[in-house]
Amino acid sequence: MTEQDIMEVISEVNQRVANVEKERTAEQVTFRLAIKRLTRLIGQLGEDHAAEAELIQFAADSKDIDILKERLVQINSFGLRNIEEPRLFIDMDGTLAKFQTVDTLEKLYEKGYFYNLPPNENVVEAIRNIINNHPEKEVYILSAVLSDSKYAKAEKDAWLNKYLPEIDAEHRIYPPCGDSKLAYVPGGIRTTDFLLDDYTHNLILWEPPAKGIKLLNGINHTRGTWQGSMLRFDKKPEQLAADIVKVIEGAQMKDMRPQDKILHQEQKAPKL
C-alpha cells in the first residue's frame, strides 16, 4: 500500500467520523468500520513505526469516537509510507460453494440455482476464521456472474448473507462472465494480492504480479497444469485457514487432491 493509499484510508475514516458527529445514531457502525481499517494498519507496521502503532492501538482501545478522531489527526501527521495490506480474493462457484453440474445451460438462469448451491462448509468456516483472527488481511469476494441473468448477482448476495455475512457489500465484486477478474480489482492488482480459486485459468491470469492459491475441491485439477500453491477443501477449517495464511505470508504449499489422498491411504493400508 502506497502513502497515497494510506492517506485515502485515513481520509475515509475521518469522513466517517465527521458523519457520526452529524448523525450520532450511526456512531457504533462507523466506529467499528474505522477500527477495522486501523487494525489492518497495525498488522502492517514494523518496528520503525512503533509510535504510529501505539497511537492506532490507543485509538482502537479507547472506545471513544472523539479520541479516535484526535488520534487519526496525529497518525496522519506521520505520513506513513510503503505499507501494503495483503488482500485475499475468493471465488464462489466451486470454492465457497459446491460445484453443481447442469445438463442444460438454461438451468444456470433459473431462479434459485445460485442461492441453493450447498456450501463447502470447511472453506466457509476457514474464511470466517481468517476474517475474525487476521483482520490485517482484507478479504473480498471475486466471483463472476451471468450478466444477462435476472437472478445471479442477487442470489450470490443472498447466499453470502446466509453463509458468510462477515463479508460486507463493499467487499463483494461480481465481474461479468467472460471478463478478466483483474480488471475489477480495486486500485489494480498488487504483489500482495492473493486469489483463492478452483479454476486454473483464473489463477494463471492472476500471477504475476500477484499470487494464486488453487482450491482442490475433489473434482478439479485433472490435468495437473497448475504448479503453484494448492490446498484441499476437506481439511479442518482451522488448518485450512492456517495454511491459507501461511501462503499469504510467503510459504508454498502443495496438497494432494482429496481423491489421490484416499487412494494413497488405501495403498499404504496393511493387507489382511
Residue, then its C-alpha position, 0 to 999 in steps of 0.5 A: m500500500t502506497e502513502q497515497d493509499i494510506m492517506e485515502v484510508i485515513s481520509e475515509v475514516n475521518q469522513r466517517v467520523a465527521n458523519v457520526e458527529k452529524e448523525r450520532t445514531a450511526e456512531q457504533v457502525t462507523f466506529r467499528l468500520a474505522i477500527k477495522r481499517l486501523t487494525r489492518l494498519i497495525g498488522q502492517l507496521g514494523e518496528d520503525h513505526a512503533a509510535e504510529a502503532e501505539l497511537i492506532q492501538f490507543a485509538a482502537d482501545s479507547k472506545d471513544i469516537d472523539i479520541l479516535k478522531e484526535r488520534l487519526v489527526q496525529i497518525n496522519s501527521f506521520g505520513l506513513r509510507n510503503i505499507e501494503e495490506p495483503r488482500l485475499f480474493i475468493d471465488m464462489d462457484g466451486t470454492l465457497a460453494k459446491f460445484q453443481t453440474v447442469d445438463t442444460l445451460e438454461k438451468l444456470y438462469e433459473k431462479g434459485y440455482f445460485y442461492n441453493l448451491p450447498p456450501n463447502e462448509n470447511v472453506v466457509e468456516a476457514i474464511r470466517n476464521i481468517i476474517n475474525n483472527h487476521p483482520e490485517k488481511e482484507v478479504y473480498i469476494l471475486s466471483a463472476v456472474l451471468s450478466d444477462s441473468k435476472y437472478a445471479k448477482a442477487e442470489k450470490d448476495a443472498w447466499l453470502n448473507k446466509y453463509l458468510p455475512e462477515i463479508d460486507a457489500e463493499h467487499r463483494i465484486y461480481p465481474p461479468c462472465g467472460d471478463s478478466k477478474l483483474a480488471y475489477v480489482p480495486g486500485g489494480i492488482r498488487t504483489t500482495d494480492f492473493l486469489l483463492d480459486d478452483y479454476t486454473h485459468n483464473l489463477i494463471l491470469w492472476e500471477p504475476p504480479a500477484k499470487g494464486i492459491k488453487l482450491l482442490n475441491g475433489i473434482n478439479h485439477t485433472r490435468g495437473t497444469w497448475q504448479g503453484s500453491m494448492l490446498r484441499f477443501d476437506k481439511k479442518p477449517e482451522q488448518l485450512a485457514a492456517d495454511i491459507v495464511k501461511v501462503i499469504e505470508g510467503a510459504q508454498m504449499k502443495d496438497m494432494r487432491p482429496q481423491d489421490k489422498i484416499l487412494h494413497q491411504e488405501q495403498k499404504a493400508p496393511k493387507l489382511 
